[in-house]
Amino acid sequence: MMGENDKADETVERGIESFADKAAEKEIRELTDFENAIDETLATGYLDDTLTVTDSDGVAQVLPVLDSEPISHLVEGLEDIGGKANVYVHTADGVVALSVVEYDPETAK
């Protein structure tokens, strides 16, 4: 049988989980909106001058990230696309463009 403290703990735990779920949903929405904005801007050609990094096939890989994301997300994204990317970071002050010329997880260890 559940005591009063157990019920209170369970209520608090559900509240924390709900808050975390809402925060995650908000970040996913923000990232999706940012990715869409980058895609739309790329389609106009406006960012062409910032696409300085290309992969071995000559493709300019683009990686949009939020400044609120853990750095591990950036690293995972770089690994997923081969270690070279034109990174666009959405910050409170605007968008920052970074050129990652080479990231090799084997040499980073």
Residue pairs with C-beta under 8 A, 6 or more apart in sequence:
2 10
27 66
27 68
27 69
30 66
30 68
30 90
31 64
31 65
31 66
31 69
34 64
34 66
34 88
34 90
35 64
38 47
38 62
38 64
38 88
41 47
42 62
47 97
50 86
50 97
51 60
51 62
51 86
52 86
52 99
53 60
53 61
53 84
53 85
53 86
53 99
53 100
53 101
54 60
54 61
54 84
55 61
55 81
55 82
55 84
56 82
60 86
61 81
61 82
61 84
61 85
61 86
62 85
62 86
62 88
63 74
63 77
63 78
63 81
63 85
63 86
63 87
63 88
63 100
64 87
64 88
64 89
64 90
65 73
65 74
65 77
65 87
65 88
65 89
65 90
66 89
66 90
67 89
67 90
67 91
67 92
74 87
75 103
75 105
77 85
78 84
78 85
78 87
78 100
78 103
79 103
79 105
83 100
83 102
83 103
83 104
83 105
84 100
84 101
84 102
84 103
85 100
86 97
86 98
86 99
86 100
87 97
87 98
87 99
87 100
88 95
88 96
88 97
88 98
89 95
89 96
89 97
89 98
